[in-house]
């Protein structure tokens, strides 16, 4: 039976309907400065894919105005066979 490890990633999104633009942000473990562009967030998620992480679910959150301000990504990847422990991330 395949065993999995899981990771949760929170992405902050600040949309401005007036300016028709968004500010993105994700805190990457080990990096001092958050990635603050859509391209930076996309590069991090792509990196996770190359490391074997698979997106399995998302939850979006919004403020009282109904504008989405954050998303939580749920990812999983198989644990190596015969170890039963998570590989170093």
VEXMARDO-253461 format. One line per field, with one value per residue (C-alpha): residue number from 1; residue in three letters; x, y, z. Coordinates in nm, 2 decimals. Example, Ala and Ser with C-alpha at 12.3 -4.5 7.8 and 13.67 -1.06 7.14 Angstrom:
k c(1|2)
r c(ALA|SER)
c1 c(1.23|1.37)
c2 c(-0.45|-0.11)
c3 c(0.78|0.71)
END
This chain:
k c(1|2|3|4|5|6|7|8|9|10|11|12|13|14|15|16|17|18|19|20|21|22|23|24|25|26|27|28|29|30|31|32|33|34|35|36|37|38|39|40|41|42|43|44|45|46|47|48|49|50|51|52|53|54|55|56|57|58|59|60|61|62|63|64|65|66|67|68|69|70|71|72|73|74|75|76|77|78|79|80|81|82|83|84|85|86|87|88|89)
r c(UNK|UNK|UNK|UNK|UNK|UNK|UNK|UNK|UNK|UNK|UNK|UNK|UNK|UNK|UNK|UNK|UNK|UNK|UNK|UNK|UNK|UNK|UNK|UNK|UNK|UNK|UNK|UNK|UNK|UNK|UNK|UNK|UNK|UNK|UNK|UNK|UNK|UNK|UNK|UNK|UNK|UNK|UNK|UNK|UNK|UNK|UNK|UNK|UNK|UNK|UNK|UNK|UNK|UNK|UNK|UNK|UNK|UNK|UNK|UNK|UNK|UNK|UNK|UNK|UNK|UNK|UNK|UNK|UNK|UNK|UNK|UNK|UNK|UNK|UNK|UNK|UNK|UNK|UNK|UNK|UNK|UNK|UNK|UNK|UNK|UNK|UNK|UNK|UNK)
c1 c(0.00|0.14|0.20|0.20|0.34|0.15|0.23|0.02|0.11|-0.06|-0.07|-0.17|-0.35|-0.44|-0.66|-0.74|-1.05|-0.99|-0.64|-0.72|-0.41|-0.30|-0.02|0.09|0.29|0.41|0.66|0.91|1.08|1.45|1.41|1.43|1.21|0.86|0.81|0.58|0.49|0.26|0.57|0.75|0.46|0.43|0.80|0.77|0.47|0.65|0.95|0.73|0.60|0.95|1.01|0.72|0.44|0.10|-0.18|-0.48|-0.71|-0.73|-0.93|-0.98|-1.04|-1.19|-1.25|-1.59|-1.60|-1.59|-1.26|-1.03|-0.73|-0.56|-0.55|-0.43|-0.29|-0.29|-0.02|0.09|0.37|0.45|0.69|0.99|0.93|1.03|1.11|0.79|0.94|0.92|1.21|1.39|1.20)
c2 c(0.00|0.34|0.58|0.96|1.27|1.60|1.97|2.28|2.60|2.93|3.18|3.54|3.73|4.09|4.19|4.54|4.56|4.93|4.88|4.54|4.39|4.16|4.13|3.77|3.63|3.30|3.23|2.96|2.77|2.86|3.19|3.52|3.72|3.60|3.56|3.84|3.80|3.56|3.44|3.38|3.18|2.98|2.90|2.77|2.55|2.42|2.34|2.14|1.95|1.86|1.74|1.49|1.69|1.66|1.92|1.74|2.02|2.39|2.61|2.98|3.24|3.59|3.90|4.05|4.21|3.87|3.93|3.62|3.71|3.37|3.02|2.71|2.44|2.08|1.87|1.50|1.28|0.91|0.82|0.61|0.24|0.05|0.36|0.47|0.81|1.14|1.23|1.56|1.85)
c3 c(0.00|-0.10|0.18|0.13|0.29|0.27|0.23|0.27|0.09|0.16|-0.13|-0.06|-0.34|-0.31|-0.60|-0.69|-0.91|-0.96|-1.10|-1.26|-1.11|-0.83|-0.59|-0.52|-0.23|-0.10|0.18|0.06|0.34|0.35|0.17|0.36|0.13|0.01|-0.36|-0.45|-0.82|-1.00|-1.18|-0.85|-0.71|-1.03|-1.03|-0.67|-0.75|-1.06|-0.84|-0.60|-0.90|-1.01|-0.65|-0.69|-0.52|-0.67|-0.61|-0.47|-0.34|-0.29|-0.05|-0.12|0.14|0.11|0.31|0.39|0.04|-0.12|-0.29|-0.28|-0.07|-0.01|-0.13|0.05|-0.17|-0.05|-0.21|-0.16|-0.28|-0.22|0.05|-0.07|-0.06|0.26|0.47|0.62|0.68|0.49|0.26|0.33|0.17)
END
